[in-house]
């Protein structure tokens, strides 16, 4: 990719001010061209399929409807799909892991310096990975101590505990039996070295495993 053939971008975020800010930053960069915007994840999936986008800058939260991780999975599942760079305010494991598993090429936070954002876009366009430092650190810790890292399902259960749901309600939401939910929570307690739902939520929040 040379500056004679600019990197074509799609900005997917439900806040017009954020999209305007991203556009203002990126359009000052040589070789980057914003060709479209999407205010919903569904619109981002549709627009990304048109074949003229190199990198999608994807938020994670869109209010109602599809989220950014699901949109990322749908975009990257198609042949010759554009790269997806997550640009969000959230860096907890409960946010980063689903997005990375969905096929995101990179993950950067909205408070990153403009030069870091532009570099992340170029890196994503080249098929290489850029991760926000806090995200990279936690992923490395998961690799170093896999026995203490929460699984995707354990994290999902704990997020719903933090939302105040009962074990039965969590089971209904995740299509699990109440016994399976209890088993997941028991493993969470053991890994976090706690003995209650409140302590599990507080510890996981402090460790950046779930969002504050």
C-alpha positions, 0 to 999 in steps of 0.5 A: 500500500503506497500513498498513491493508493490510499488506505480507504477507511470506514468509521463505525461509531454511533456518536457523530462527534466521535466520527467527526473527531476521527475523521479530522485526525485521519484526514490530516494523515498522508495516505489515509482516506475516509470514504464512509461512516456508519452509525450502527454496527449493522450498517458497518457490516453492510458497508464493509461488504461493498469492496472498497474499504481497507480498514474499518475503525470499529467501536464496541458499543452501539446502544441497541442492536448488534455490538462491535464484536459481532459486527467484526466477526461478520465482516472478517468472515467474508472473503477478501474482507477489510481489516478491523481495528477496534477503537474504543474506550474499553480495555477490560478482558470482557471487551477485548477478548470477544473482539480479538476472537472475532477477528479484529486485527488491532485494538486501540483506545480512543485516548491514544495520541493521533500519531498512534491512531494513524500508525495503528491504521497503517499497521492494520492495513498491512495485516499486522497487529497493534494492541493498546499497551494495557490490552497487550500487557493483560494478554501476556499475563494470560499467556504466562499464567493460563491457570489463573486466567478466566475463560470467555464463559467465566468472564461472561458469567461474571459480567452478568453477576456484576449486572445483578442477575441471579444464577437462574437468570444467568443460566437463562441468558446464556442457555446454561443450567443453573448448576453449570453457572454455579460450577463456572462461579466456583472456578472464578472464586478459586482463580480470584481467591475470593469466596463471594459474588461481591468479592469476585466482582470487586476483584475482577474489576480491579484486575481489569477483567470486567468493565467498571 
